[in-house]
Amino acid sequence: MKDKKTIKRDLLDKFRTLNAENEDILPPHWLELIYLKKLNSEEKKLFKKAIQELISMEIVQNVEGPNLNLRLTQKGENLIYSSENQKSGREGGGGKSMFQFTGTEA
């Protein structure tokens, strides 16, 4: 059974696999037709709580419309790419230089 933390991770991982940026939205109907169908009734309750927490933390925003959907915020973008810089075209290199000094160069 998935817990709330796992559900949050699943949602953020979906944004990451899409190389999503600020204001990007999940694919239409993905939440309802794919993700939610895999959850049992207890997990669906946790899903609602997980979504509310992500929204209250300003990581995602609810997209107004007839279907359930989420939009990534700037804070969410920073979060999902903070531990990695694998997104193609990401600026910078995480502050790491490609030259590493060992202290034995002199």
C-alpha positions in Angstrom: 0.0 0.0 0.0 1.2 3.5 -0.9 1.6 6.0 1.9 1.1 9.8 1.6 4.8 10.4 1.1 5.0 7.9 -1.7 2.1 9.5 -3.5 3.7 12.9 -3.2 6.9 11.5 -4.6 5.0 9.8 -7.5 3.4 13.1 -8.5 6.7 15.0 -8.3 8.5 12.2 -10.2 6.0 12.5 -13.0 6.7 16.2 -13.3 10.5 15.4 -13.3 10.2 12.7 -16.0 8.4 15.2 -18.2 11.2 17.7 -17.6 8.5 20.0 -16.4 9.2 23.7 -15.6 7.3 26.4 -13.8 3.6 26.6 -15.0 3.7 23.2 -16.7 0.7 21.0 -16.3 0.5 17.2 -16.0 -0.8 15.5 -19.2 -4.6 15.7 -19.6 -6.4 13.1 -17.6 -3.2 11.4 -16.3 -4.3 11.8 -12.7 -7.8 10.5 -13.2 -7.4 7.9 -15.9 -4.0 6.4 -15.1 -2.7 7.3 -11.6 -6.0 7.2 -9.5 -7.1 3.9 -11.2 -4.1 2.2 -9.6 -5.0 3.2 -6.1 -7.3 1.4 -3.7 -9.9 3.3 -1.6 -7.5 4.0 1.3 -4.8 5.2 -1.0 -7.3 7.5 -2.7 -8.0 9.2 0.7 -4.3 9.6 1.2 -4.0 11.0 -2.4 -6.4 13.8 -1.5 -4.4 14.7 1.6 -1.2 14.5 -0.4 -2.5 16.9 -3.0 -3.7 19.4 -0.4 -0.3 19.3 1.3 1.5 19.9 -2.0 -0.9 22.8 -2.7 -0.5 24.3 0.8 3.3 24.1 0.5 2.9 26.0 -2.9 4.7 23.2 -4.8 1.8 22.7 -7.1 -1.4 24.5 -7.9 -4.8 23.1 -8.7 -5.8 23.7 -12.3 -9.4 25.0 -12.6 -11.5 23.0 -15.0 -13.7 20.0 -15.4 -10.9 17.5 -14.7 -8.5 17.1 -11.8 -5.1 18.4 -12.8 -2.0 20.1 -11.3 0.4 22.8 -12.4 4.0 22.9 -11.2 5.1 26.2 -9.4 8.5 27.8 -9.4 9.0 26.4 -5.9 8.1 23.0 -7.2 10.5 23.2 -10.1 13.3 24.2 -7.7 12.4 21.3 -5.4 12.3 18.6 -8.1 15.6 19.7 -9.6 17.5 20.7 -6.5 19.2 17.4 -5.9 20.0 16.8 -9.6 20.9 18.8 -12.6 20.0 16.2 -15.2 17.3 18.2 -16.9 18.5 18.9 -20.4 19.2 22.5 -21.0 19.4 23.3 -17.3 21.5 26.4 -16.6 24.7 26.0 -14.7 26.1 22.9 -13.3 25.0 23.2 -9.7 27.9 25.4 -8.9 30.4 22.6 -9.6 33.4 23.3 -11.7 34.5 20.7 -14.2 38.0 21.2 -12.7 38.6 19.5 -9.4 41.7 20.3 -7.4 43.2 17.6 -5.2 45.9 19.7 -3.5 48.7 17.9 -5.2 48.9 20.1 -8.3 51.8 22.3 -7.1 
